[in-house]
Amino acid sequence: MFRKRLALLLTLVTVAAITASCGQRSKTQTAEPLVWGMHTDIETLNPIFTESFNETNILNGIFSTLIKVNQELEFEPYLLEDLPVVSQDGLTYQFKLREGVKFHDGVELTAKDVKFTYEMKIAEKNAVPSRLRWERIADFQIIDEYTFYITLKEPDITWLEGWAYAESMIVPKHILEAEFIQGGNELSKGGDFSRNPVGSGPYRLVEWRANEFVMLEAFTDYFRGKPQIEKIVFKVVPDLSTLLARLSNGEIDIYDRAAPDHYQQLLTLQKEGLPIDVHNSPSFMSMNAIFNMRLPVFQDRAVRQALNYAFPKERFIDVVLDGMATVAHADTPPMSWAYNPNLKQYDHNPEKAVQILEEAGWKLGKDGVFAKDGVRLSFTINTNTGNPAREAFQEIAKQEWEAIGAEVFIQNYEAATLFGDILRNIKFEMIVLGSASGIDPNSKTLWHSSQRPDQIGAGQNFSGFSNPRIDQLLEAGLQETNQQARITIYHEIQQILSQEVPYIFICFFSSITAVPANLENFRPNPTLAGNTWNISEWKLN
């Protein structure tokens, strides 16, 4: 039955025939830019507000972080001379900046800029994605232009990692402070700096045309030396199938986070002579269907569990994703040291789904839809247009869930609308999204009851999930320093999540990226740092 239904679906998501000129020459370093394809547009180029992977890949060129997490999942100093010195009690970090680092306007980056970045993250009116790691700071003390101490309110073993990612890129106080004051002590995603950023990274912004492209140009005074690639363009191609076709005909050079079902096609293009390298590696990226647990229909755990049982995850991965993913049972991927291999698993079992609903008091109506206490098992699924994997999930889920007695509607939006108004303002019933995590299993911003954006204006607990034991465990996981003890904590967190089902945890993706065969020093990074984490080191031979 599944394969018959899927046959029709695949005719809708199958990639259009590719008429590539596979004998095209490899790009060499000329005035012609290197073109990176991205399938959704960005909202901002201000690190204070960033929360998108595409923004991260661009911001890695424009701005700098204090440290980096490399492809070996190790910390390395970046703006710092060395990794920070931590006090014996784990509360105070001593930082020493490199001297002579310049912003793109020639002004030197100092400790005042780092402190200002922190102040913008905690400014009450700034609608930042999350204040969680910044609110853990008790004191920020500048010693001199290049030295500063940060003291935490309590030990947090995960805290340092955040300095490696886009949310912690250092912004220039001498530029952004005036905009902040003029805005009534408030910055916005659409402010002047968000459109015209000035950073200290290897590239400076040349032009940004919404829904078209972002162009960067090498910064001559970059503190690690001018990059060898002169220009890089991040080009918006809203449809993944079109993105693949444009890679094949040379309109773009890099296809990052490729659709899983494009992997074999990329290998075929490579075999037929297209000069590309195809990288395939495990990742911290996942796809999930998020329940809005504020709604009566999803407040019943039986409904959430039943829908989980009724969706065929393994066959979805095999047929739609071409096997380029692993089944998810909670929020932690198998590659993590904290992964719990003994979780409750929801094998495809429609009969069990119906049984769970009936045992919970749901009754099948004459219209073929379950109902309980006047609430019908009826809801709408949202995702962003032009993403075949997410749209395939919707179509299959609708078919499978309606077969057990649900009523399912599909409504999709352009990415900017979905991630802005729909997600941020909780205007969804169920929403299908991708996400990525860091190397540490800490997930407080996703699950802690204090991190619901509809209540505090920040945080990423979009489901509205609230569980006192989860809150307790998340806090304990931040303070515990013994890894074995932390494993025990995060195993329990995953067990609760698997039982409570605030999301349908669908899968963890393989990370697939195609780059020019002659691009040197491209090293995929499985973390939130993104695959442009070392963009300054790239060169075309």
NUPA-755318 format. One line per 2 residues: for each residue x, y, z of C-alpha. Coordinates in nm, 3 decimals, padded with zeros to 5 digits, always signed. Example, Ala and Ser with C-alpha at 12.3 -4.5 7.8 and 13.67 -1.06 7.14 Angstrom:
2
+01.230 -00.450 +00.780; +01.367 -00.106 +00.714;
***
This chain:
541
+00.000 +00.000 +00.000; +00.280 +00.239 +00.094;
+00.466 +00.184 -00.231; +00.152 +00.238 -00.441;
+00.087 +00.567 -00.268; +00.450 +00.664 -00.291;
+00.466 +00.598 -00.664; +00.230 +00.889 -00.725;
+00.415 +01.108 -00.479; +00.751 +01.048 -00.640;
+00.621 +01.168 -00.971; +00.571 +01.502 -00.799;
+00.913 +01.524 -00.635; +01.134 +01.349 -00.890;
+01.412 +01.571 -01.014; +01.364 +01.712 -01.360;
+01.586 +01.567 -01.629; +01.930 +01.718 -01.621;
+02.081 +01.826 -01.947; +02.421 +01.909 -01.813;
+02.732 +01.980 -02.007; +02.939 +01.750 -01.789;
+03.258 +01.834 -01.968; +03.267 +02.190 -01.833;
+03.605 +02.313 -01.717; +03.685 +02.353 -01.348;
+03.667 +02.711 -01.227; +04.003 +02.876 -01.168;
+04.082 +03.181 -00.959; +03.989 +03.476 -01.178;
+03.767 +03.778 -01.133; +03.473 +03.543 -01.180;
+03.314 +03.473 -00.839; +03.271 +03.134 -00.674;
+02.894 +03.074 -00.654; +02.735 +02.900 -00.356;
+02.374 +02.792 -00.408; +02.125 +02.820 -00.121;
+01.761 +02.721 -00.145; +01.615 +02.977 +00.098;
+01.675 +03.349 +00.130; +01.808 +03.513 +00.445;
+01.644 +03.766 +00.677; +01.941 +03.945 +00.831;
+02.319 +03.981 +00.825; +02.335 +04.098 +01.185;
+02.477 +03.826 +01.416; +02.269 +03.965 +01.703;
+01.956 +03.824 +01.539; +02.075 +03.539 +01.318;
+01.911 +03.197 +01.351; +01.937 +03.046 +01.001;
+02.197 +02.809 +00.858; +02.216 +03.006 +00.533;
+02.288 +03.321 +00.733; +02.563 +03.137 +00.921;
+02.736 +03.038 +00.597; +02.743 +03.400 +00.481;
+02.826 +03.548 +00.820; +03.132 +03.322 +00.844;
+03.274 +03.535 +00.566; +03.181 +03.876 +00.710;
+03.239 +03.837 +01.085; +03.471 +03.661 +01.328;
+03.422 +03.455 +01.644; +03.648 +03.427 +01.948;
+03.701 +03.055 +01.886; +03.618 +02.793 +01.627;
+03.508 +02.429 +01.640; +03.699 +02.250 +01.366;
+03.599 +01.945 +01.163; +03.760 +01.726 +01.431;
+03.517 +01.877 +01.686; +03.803 +02.048 +01.869;
+03.816 +02.409 +01.991; +04.073 +02.641 +01.835;
+04.143 +03.010 +01.909; +04.039 +03.254 +01.636;
+04.011 +03.615 +01.754; +04.183 +03.498 +02.071;
+04.556 +03.445 +02.110; +04.484 +03.117 +02.285;
+04.189 +02.933 +02.435; +04.061 +03.105 +02.753;
+04.197 +03.020 +03.096; +03.922 +02.889 +03.325;
+03.926 +02.926 +03.703; +03.932 +02.617 +03.922;
+03.567 +02.663 +04.021; +03.465 +02.675 +03.653;
+03.308 +03.020 +03.686; +03.561 +03.273 +03.552;
+03.707 +03.276 +03.201; +04.008 +03.490 +03.113;
+04.021 +03.595 +02.745; +04.308 +03.754 +02.554;
+04.233 +03.900 +02.209; +04.477 +03.915 +01.920;
+04.613 +04.263 +01.861; +04.572 +04.438 +01.528;
+04.244 +04.277 +01.417; +04.057 +04.532 +01.206;
+03.696 +04.578 +01.113; +03.628 +04.639 +00.744;
+03.632 +05.017 +00.803; +03.984 +05.001 +00.946;
+03.894 +05.041 +01.315; +04.062 +04.792 +01.550;
+03.852 +04.527 +01.726; +03.897 +04.540 +02.106;
+03.744 +04.405 +02.426; +03.489 +04.690 +02.415;
+03.338 +04.536 +02.102; +03.309 +04.195 +02.268;
+03.135 +04.346 +02.571; +02.905 +04.549 +02.346;
+02.808 +04.232 +02.158; +02.711 +04.077 +02.492;
+02.514 +04.389 +02.588; +02.319 +04.374 +02.263;
+02.230 +04.011 +02.331; +02.077 +04.094 +02.669;
+01.924 +04.433 +02.576; +01.559 +04.405 +02.678;
+01.408 +04.538 +02.354; +01.626 +04.341 +02.114;
+01.422 +04.045 +01.987; +01.714 +03.799 +01.985;
+01.646 +03.429 +01.916; +01.768 +03.327 +02.263;
+01.927 +03.500 +02.562; +01.992 +03.176 +02.745;
+02.371 +03.157 +02.730; +02.410 +03.533 +02.774;
+02.192 +03.547 +03.083; +02.427 +03.300 +03.249;
+02.690 +03.576 +03.270; +02.721 +03.737 +03.615;
+03.001 +03.983 +03.535; +03.194 +04.108 +03.232;
+03.513 +04.292 +03.329; +03.745 +04.463 +03.078;
+04.108 +04.466 +03.198; +04.264 +04.640 +02.899;
+04.201 +04.677 +02.525; +04.267 +04.308 +02.462;
+04.199 +04.134 +02.794; +03.866 +04.066 +02.962;
+03.718 +03.835 +03.222; +03.372 +03.679 +03.214;
+03.226 +03.526 +03.529; +02.925 +03.297 +03.515;
+02.644 +03.279 +03.770; +02.699 +02.905 +03.799;
+02.919 +02.647 +03.625; +02.812 +02.558 +03.271;
+03.030 +02.306 +03.091; +02.861 +02.382 +02.759;
+02.896 +02.760 +02.771; +03.226 +02.805 +02.585;
+03.109 +02.624 +02.270; +02.861 +02.900 +02.188;
+03.146 +03.144 +02.120; +03.230 +02.939 +01.809;
+02.900 +03.002 +01.631; +02.731 +03.283 +01.440;
+02.524 +03.407 +01.734; +02.851 +03.509 +01.905;
+03.022 +03.688 +01.618; +03.166 +04.019 +01.733;
+02.997 +04.337 +01.610; +03.155 +04.687 +01.603;
+03.045 +04.908 +01.890; +03.154 +05.228 +01.714;
+02.899 +05.165 +01.436; +02.611 +04.976 +01.591;
+02.582 +05.169 +01.918; +02.450 +05.478 +01.737;
+02.178 +05.274 +01.564; +02.086 +05.116 +01.897;
+02.048 +05.454 +02.069; +01.860 +05.612 +01.777;
+01.621 +05.318 +01.783; +01.528 +05.384 +02.144;
+01.770 +05.122 +02.280; +01.652 +04.870 +02.026;
+01.795 +04.703 +01.716; +01.595 +04.518 +01.452;
+01.650 +04.246 +01.195; +01.570 +04.496 +00.924;
+01.787 +04.781 +01.056; +02.062 +04.951 +00.859;
+02.340 +04.738 +01.006; +02.145 +04.421 +00.931;
+02.144 +04.521 +00.564; +02.492 +04.678 +00.557;
+02.708 +04.485 +00.804; +03.067 +04.571 +00.891;
+03.264 +04.284 +01.040; +03.624 +04.171 +01.086;
+03.601 +03.854 +00.877; +03.785 +03.757 +00.559;
+03.519 +03.908 +00.330; +03.325 +04.232 +00.320;
+02.974 +04.277 +00.185; +02.953 +04.416 -00.168;
+02.583 +04.374 -00.246; +02.270 +04.203 -00.115;
+01.963 +04.173 -00.335; +01.674 +04.013 -00.151;
+01.564 +03.679 -00.299; +01.853 +03.692 -00.546;
+02.206 +03.690 -00.406; +02.462 +03.815 -00.155;
+02.805 +03.908 -00.295; +03.120 +03.918 -00.081;
+03.465 +04.048 -00.172; +03.800 +03.957 -00.011;
+03.906 +04.193 +00.270; +04.261 +04.311 +00.207;
+04.343 +04.377 +00.575; +04.202 +04.052 +00.713;
+04.413 +03.961 +01.015; +04.504 +03.617 +00.878;
+04.591 +03.748 +00.534; +04.377 +03.830 +00.234;
+04.178 +03.526 +00.111; +04.287 +03.380 -00.223;
+03.934 +03.362 -00.365; +03.849 +03.720 -00.459;
+03.469 +03.705 -00.470; +03.203 +03.466 -00.342;
+02.835 +03.490 -00.431; +02.559 +03.320 -00.229;
+02.281 +03.274 -00.482; +01.919 +03.201 -00.390;
+01.769 +02.908 -00.583; +01.437 +02.836 -00.408;
+01.384 +02.488 -00.556; +01.631 +02.210 -00.476;
+01.577 +02.033 -00.807; +01.655 +02.355 -00.990;
+01.960 +02.398 -00.770; +02.089 +02.057 -00.878;
+02.029 +02.142 -01.242; +02.216 +02.470 -01.208;
+02.511 +02.294 -01.051; +02.520 +02.058 -01.347;
+02.518 +02.338 -01.604; +02.773 +02.553 -01.421;
+02.550 +02.834 -01.295; +02.649 +02.751 -00.938;
+02.968 +02.592 -00.807; +02.869 +02.463 -00.462;
+02.554 +02.276 -00.364; +02.555 +02.253 +00.016;
+02.318 +02.041 +00.227; +02.199 +01.870 -00.089;
+01.868 +01.686 -00.088; +01.935 +01.326 +00.019;
+01.776 +01.188 -00.296; +02.022 +01.393 -00.501;
+02.327 +01.206 -00.369; +02.328 +00.931 -00.632;
+02.260 +01.186 -00.904; +02.558 +01.390 -00.789;
+02.776 +01.079 -00.803; +02.646 +01.008 -01.153;
+02.728 +01.361 -01.267; +03.076 +01.322 -01.121;
+03.124 +00.987 -01.296; +03.007 +01.136 -01.625;
+03.275 +01.404 -01.609; +03.138 +01.696 -01.408;
+03.447 +01.821 -01.216; +03.307 +01.804 -00.864;
+03.388 +01.637 -00.534; +03.089 +01.498 -00.343;
+03.118 +01.493 +00.036; +02.893 +01.263 +00.241;
+02.928 +01.254 +00.619; +02.719 +01.216 +00.938;
+02.577 +01.536 +01.078; +02.388 +01.696 +01.362;
+02.115 +01.803 +01.116; +01.768 +01.662 +01.160;
+01.412 +01.686 +01.030; +01.121 +01.702 +01.273;
+00.748 +01.763 +01.275; +00.672 +01.998 +01.565;
+00.340 +01.976 +01.747; +00.187 +02.298 +01.878;
+00.103 +02.153 +02.218; -00.099 +02.459 +02.312;
-00.380 +02.322 +02.093; -00.637 +02.084 +02.249;
-00.589 +01.824 +01.975; -00.217 +01.789 +02.056;
-00.239 +01.815 +02.434; -00.328 +01.446 +02.449;
-00.009 +01.239 +02.445; -00.205 +00.949 +02.292;
-00.258 +01.155 +01.976; +00.110 +01.240 +01.947;
+00.214 +00.878 +02.001; -00.047 +00.747 +01.758;
+00.065 +00.978 +01.479; +00.422 +00.870 +01.545;
+00.329 +00.502 +01.507; +00.132 +00.575 +01.191;
+00.422 +00.731 +00.999; +00.664 +00.489 +00.819;
+00.999 +00.650 +00.902; +01.228 +00.377 +00.774;
+01.057 +00.345 +00.437; +01.042 +00.724 +00.407;
+01.420 +00.732 +00.451; +01.478 +00.444 +00.208;
+01.248 +00.565 -00.070; +01.232 +00.946 -00.041;
+01.575 +01.014 +00.111; +01.754 +00.739 -00.080;
+01.883 +00.597 +00.249; +02.079 +00.914 +00.327;
+01.958 +00.945 +00.688; +01.901 +00.748 +01.006;
+01.576 +00.715 +01.200; +01.542 +00.957 +01.492;
+01.384 +00.854 +01.821; +01.465 +01.173 +02.015;
+01.673 +01.489 +01.971; +02.026 +01.342 +01.991;
+02.194 +01.187 +01.684; +02.372 +00.850 +01.691;
+02.707 +01.024 +01.632; +02.681 +01.200 +01.971;
+02.862 +01.064 +02.278; +02.536 +01.123 +02.468;
+02.312 +00.917 +02.237; +02.076 +00.675 +02.411;
+02.049 +00.353 +02.204; +01.767 +00.209 +02.418;
+01.486 +00.452 +02.348; +01.119 +00.378 +02.290;
+01.088 +00.325 +01.917; +00.785 +00.391 +01.701;
+00.796 +00.128 +01.430; +00.531 +00.172 +01.163;
+00.219 +00.019 +01.315; -00.114 +00.177 +01.207;
-00.313 -00.082 +01.403; -00.136 +00.014 +01.725;
-00.198 +00.382 +01.646; -00.574 +00.318 +01.627;
-00.561 +00.110 +01.946; -00.386 +00.390 +02.137;
-00.647 +00.643 +02.027; -00.938 +00.419 +02.119;
-00.790 +00.335 +02.459; -00.753 +00.709 +02.527;
-01.123 +00.766 +02.460; -01.112 +00.889 +02.101;
-01.407 +00.766 +01.893; -01.434 +00.739 +01.516;
-01.711 +00.960 +01.383; -01.942 +00.900 +01.090;
-01.715 +01.127 +00.883; -01.425 +00.886 +00.941;
-01.241 +01.124 +01.176; -01.163 +01.053 +01.542;
-01.301 +01.295 +01.802; -01.294 +01.331 +02.180;
-01.477 +01.579 +02.404; -01.577 +01.786 +02.102;
-01.223 +01.801 +01.961; -01.170 +01.644 +01.618;
-00.840 +01.491 +01.513; -00.801 +01.756 +01.244;
-00.502 +01.980 +01.182; -00.283 +02.154 +00.921;
+00.083 +02.083 +00.846; +00.311 +02.371 +00.737;
+00.659 +02.379 +00.588; +00.857 +02.591 +00.340;
+00.789 +02.560 -00.031; +01.055 +02.414 -00.261;
+01.188 +02.155 -00.015; +01.106 +01.812 -00.166;
+01.191 +01.606 +00.143; +00.967 +01.809 +00.374;
+00.688 +01.825 +00.118; +00.717 +01.448 +00.069;
+00.681 +01.399 +00.444; +00.362 +01.606 +00.436;
+00.207 +01.410 +00.151; +00.290 +01.069 +00.299;
+00.186 +01.175 +00.649; -00.148 +01.302 +00.518;
-00.216 +00.970 +00.346; -00.107 +00.754 +00.638;
-00.275 +00.962 +00.907; -00.604 +00.995 +00.721;
-00.599 +00.616 +00.684; -00.616 +00.581 +01.066;
-00.888 +00.845 +01.115; -00.728 +01.190 +01.109;
-00.817 +01.488 +00.889; -00.503 +01.654 +00.755;
-00.453 +01.973 +00.554; -00.133 +02.106 +00.399;
-00.043 +02.476 +00.380; +00.307 +02.585 +00.279;
+00.480 +02.922 +00.271; +00.788 +03.090 +00.133;
+01.077 +03.046 +00.374; +01.082 +03.408 +00.495;
+00.715 +03.391 +00.593; +00.738 +03.046 +00.748;
+01.044 +03.116 +00.964; +00.933 +03.469 +01.043;
+00.563 +03.521 +01.102; +00.439 +03.160 +01.115;
+00.709 +03.008 +01.337; +00.811 +03.303 +01.551;
+00.450 +03.400 +01.627; +00.338 +03.037 +01.676;
+00.078 +03.050 +01.398; +00.106 +02.679 +01.320;
-00.061 +02.356 +01.428; +00.215 +02.126 +01.306;
+00.528 +02.250 +01.131; +00.799 +02.049 +00.955;
+01.147 +02.193 +00.996; +01.512 +02.105 +00.979;
+01.743 +02.185 +01.266; +02.106 +02.157 +01.363;
+02.277 +02.132 +01.698; +02.620 +02.178 +01.844;
+02.857 +01.907 +01.960; +02.723 +01.921 +02.314;
+02.384 +01.755 +02.382; +02.257 +02.055 +02.579;
+01.912 +02.140 +02.443; +01.771 +02.375 +02.705;
+01.657 +02.633 +02.453; +01.437 +02.367 +02.283;
+01.272 +02.200 +02.581; +01.295 +02.409 +02.897;
+00.962 +02.560 +02.999; +01.131 +02.899 +03.033;
+01.222 +02.905 +02.664; +00.879 +02.948 +02.502;
+00.897 +03.244 +02.261; +00.527 +03.322 +02.295;
+00.585 +03.387 +02.666; +00.931 +03.545 +02.687;
+00.988 +03.679 +02.335; +01.292 +03.453 +02.288;
+01.385 +03.086 +02.305; +01.314 +02.802 +02.066;
+01.062 +02.593 +02.258; +00.817 +02.637 +01.973;
+00.610 +02.333 +02.072; +00.522 +02.486 +02.410;
+00.647 +02.169 +02.581; +00.660 +02.181 +02.962;
+00.787 +01.903 +03.186; +00.926 +01.970 +03.539;
+01.160 +01.670 +03.526; +01.300 +01.781 +03.191;
+01.359 +02.130 +03.334; +01.547 +01.978 +03.628;
+01.759 +01.752 +03.410; +01.846 +02.028 +03.163;
+01.975 +02.247 +03.447; +02.172 +01.957 +03.595;
+02.329 +01.878 +03.259; +02.473 +02.227 +03.235;
+02.640 +02.210 +03.575; +02.771 +01.853 +03.578;
+03.135 +01.819 +03.469; +03.170 +01.441 +03.478;
+03.090 +01.308 +03.132; +02.957 +00.973 +03.252;
+02.717 +01.151 +03.484; +02.611 +01.375 +03.197;
+02.547 +01.068 +02.980; +02.305 +00.943 +03.245;
+02.129 +01.282 +03.250; +02.091 +01.311 +02.873;
+01.984 +00.949 +02.836; +01.693 +01.024 +03.069;
+01.609 +01.343 +02.879; +01.592 +01.148 +02.553;
+01.379 +00.879 +02.716; +01.124 +01.135 +02.835;
+01.117 +01.307 +02.496; +01.062 +00.975 +02.323;
+00.770 +00.898 +02.554; +00.613 +01.245 +02.551;
+00.661 +01.312 +02.176; +00.665 +01.694 +02.160;
+00.799 +01.639 +01.808; +00.776 +01.357 +01.564;
+01.150 +01.300 +01.547; +01.185 +01.191 +01.185;
+01.551 +01.149 +01.096; +01.910 +01.267 +01.116;
+02.050 +01.352 +00.775; +02.376 +01.266 +00.615;
+02.546 +01.591 +00.515; +02.594 +01.602 +00.139;
+02.784 +01.881 -00.034; +02.915 +01.908 -00.389;
+03.207 +02.144 -00.452; +03.445 +02.208 -00.743;
+03.706 +01.934 -00.768; +03.980 +02.195 -00.763;
+03.859 +02.371 -00.446; +04.128 +02.318 -00.184;
+04.079 +02.319 +00.196; +03.704 +02.265 +00.189;
+03.645 +02.062 +00.506; +03.284 +01.980 +00.600;
+03.191 +02.067 +00.956; +02.903 +01.879 +01.123;
+02.833 +02.149 +01.383; +02.644 +02.478 +01.391;
+02.958 +02.639 +01.249; +02.848 +02.539 +00.898;
+03.060 +02.431 +00.602; +03.200 +02.781 +00.543;
+03.363 +02.777 +00.888; +03.711 +02.801 +00.730;
+03.613 +03.000 +00.419; +03.926 +03.216 +00.447;
+04.145 +02.912 +00.376; +03.976 +02.810 +00.052;
+04.158 +02.836 -00.278; +04.112 +02.721 -00.635;
+04.410 +02.550 -00.792;
***
